[in-house]
């Protein structure tokens, strides 16, 4: 996945999370009864929607960075000693 495609995908996810959080907060502002009955849970869910997307992006970038770093490290030559015909004494 190219960096541009990755950024576009994360932007779509973040936009969806922000939209969900906005709908929940707007519902509180309008006075939707089932949201007003659960005000703390509504704010918590709105916060978690956005935080989950951001956390996923950070973890994804971290894993991608480790993979890129691991691919750049060239393994040293592995020396396998020849088997001796005589047992060590």
VOGU-3710 file (C-alpha; in Angstrom, 3 decimals, decimal comma):
1> xxxxxxxxxx> 0,000/0,000/0,000  1,396/3,344/-0,979  1,651/6,112/1,607  -0,942/8,147/-0,276  -3,446/5,255/-0,266  -2,743/4,627/3,429  -3,366/8,285/4,290  -6,559/8,298/2,249  -7,859/5,187/4,041  -7,048/6,628/7,476
11> xxxxxxxxxx> -8,686/9,929/6,509  -11,873/8,100/5,553  -11,841/6,205/8,865  -11,196/9,385/10,831  -13,951/11,204/8,946  -16,422/8,434/9,727  -15,450/8,455/13,403  -15,757/12,239/13,602  -19,152/12,065/11,888  -20,348/9,446/14,381
21> xxxxxxxxxx> -19,094/11,521/17,301  -20,719/14,635/15,814  -24,065/12,891/15,414  -23,952/11,719/19,031  -23,046/15,144/20,397  -25,625/16,831/18,145  -28,206/14,363/19,402  -27,429/15,462/22,933  -27,746/19,100/21,906  -31,116/18,505/20,256
31> xxxxxxxxxx> -32,327/16,595/23,278  -32,813/13,040/21,987  -34,311/11,230/24,993  -32,315/7,989/24,909  -29,051/9,950/24,544  -29,951/12,414/27,319  -30,595/9,461/29,617  -27,023/8,287/29,006  -24,979/11,489/28,758  -21,678/10,090/30,156
41> xxxxxxxxxx> -21,846/7,013/27,925  -22,595/9,164/24,885  -19,538/11,364/25,452  -17,409/8,311/26,201  -18,516/6,571/23,013  -17,913/9,698/20,930  -14,425/10,029/22,429  -13,662/6,334/21,926  -14,735/6,405/18,264  -12,141/9,021/17,413
51> xxxxxxxxxx> -9,454/7,667/19,762  -9,736/4,142/18,358  -9,084/5,371/14,824  -6,096/7,429/15,944  -4,685/4,571/18,030  -5,071/2,155/15,124  -3,199/4,558/12,851  -0,359/4,927/15,366  -0,069/1,158/15,850  -0,215/0,554/12,113
61> xxxxxxxxxx> 2,541/3,098/11,495  4,628/1,531/14,252  4,326/-1,955/12,789  5,065/-0,677/9,302  8,156/1,111/10,632  9,414/-2,049/12,310  8,853/-4,069/9,126  10,699/-1,499/7,010  13,580/-1,413/9,509  13,735/-5,218/9,617
71> xxxxxxxxxx> 13,904/-5,412/5,832  16,770/-2,920/5,722  18,903/-4,898/8,160  20,940/-7,318/6,130  21,617/-10,576/7,882  25,253/-11,400/8,480  26,828/-14,448/6,961  26,009/-17,540/8,906  29,031/-19,767/9,300  28,255/-23,393/9,840
81> xxxxxxxxx> 31,322/-25,345/10,894  32,102/-28,480/8,979  31,286/-31,687/10,783  34,349/-33,359/12,128  34,943/-36,987/11,316  36,476/-37,405/14,727  34,448/-37,004/17,900  35,576/-34,341/20,311  37,438/-36,050/22,992
//
